[in-house]
Amino acid sequence: MTTTLAGMTVNERLAATGRTELWERAVCAGDRDAMVSVLRRIAVPSPGNVADAVLADPEFYGFPLR
């Protein structure tokens, strides 16, 4: 069965592809390159912008401040 990611949120894409833990580790480490890599693998448009937004305000997205 093929999972289509079109129309899914970032969190839905992460869950559907089994990459939630990988994403959370990258965010908690503040590793922008790893974050962008994960986002590219799940076909998120403008992955750098998404990573920058999360890093700018991690608490808003449910992550602890570093």
Buried (B, 14 or more C-beta within 10 A) or exposed (E): EEEEBEEBEBEEBBBBBEBBEBBBEBBEEEBBEBBBBBBEBBEBEEBBEBBEEBBEEBEEBEBEEE
